[in-house]
Amino acid sequence: MFTGIVSELGRVAALDGGERGVRLELEAPRTAAEARVGDSISVSGVCLTVESAGDGRMSFHAVPETLRRTTLAGLRVGVDVNLEPAVRAGEPLGGHYVQGHVDAVGRIQSVEAEGEGLRVVIEAPADVIWLCVEKGSIAVEGVSLTVAELYDDAFAVALVPHTLEATTLSELVPGRQVNLESDVLAKYVARLVMR
């Protein structure tokens, strides 16, 4: 489980693979120093398992299912990614409960300056929008955010300066695809209500 609070920006150092999956190697000095084989790390919102770690680098294997459901298939060497190790018992829960199980890929509709931050509108599938509530939580690229406004096929978030400095969200532009994870508590409530 994660909190959606990014601890470090990693950089894609190597990609190798194809239809059967991709081996992903990241440069991430702080995260790699603490990571152990078998640990779960959120990579731009996708829970991946560490296969090796050392010398400031970590490697993972993304299987075809992961590549189909996320933006990881579009990664390129040199691109930055948001990283968060799994939360440990006793650590503060600063964001919200995030599983690293991407529900859908959304598309940036607009990015506008708002005060010292940005207001971003993200198009999302109906099954994601249905689970959103204004002032509720959503993870975008693994970052815990608050839904500022809802539309029929999109939602808006307000990005504060710290989020822009500490994550890849400062690089958002219209048309870019992003990993989305709905609030897991909303999923369980929806499932119970549907019964």
RAZI-V703081 format. One line per field, one symbol per residue. ss: DSSP state (H for helix, E for strand, - for the rest). phi: phi as a letter, one per 20 degrees, with the letter a starting at -180 (. if undefined). A space follows every 10 residues. Layout:
ss: ???
phi: ???
This chain:
ss: -E-----EEE EEEEEEEE-- EEEEEEE-HH HHHH-----E EEE--EEEE- -EEE--EEEE EE-HHHHHH- -HHH-----E EEEEE----- -------E-- ---EEEEEEE EEEE--EEEE EEE--HHHH- ------EEEE --EEEEEEEE ---EEEEEE- HHHHHH-HHH H-----EEEE EE-HHHHHHH HHHH-
phi: .cdndfeaed cfebcbqafe pcedddeagf fffdfcgnfe cedlndfcdf ebbqlmcccb cdfggfffec effefcgnee cecbfgfdgn ffdedbfcen dfeaddcfeb ccfbmedcdd dcfbfgfegf eecgmedbdc lndfcdfebd cfcbbdcdde gffffeceff efcgnfecfc cfffffffff fffff
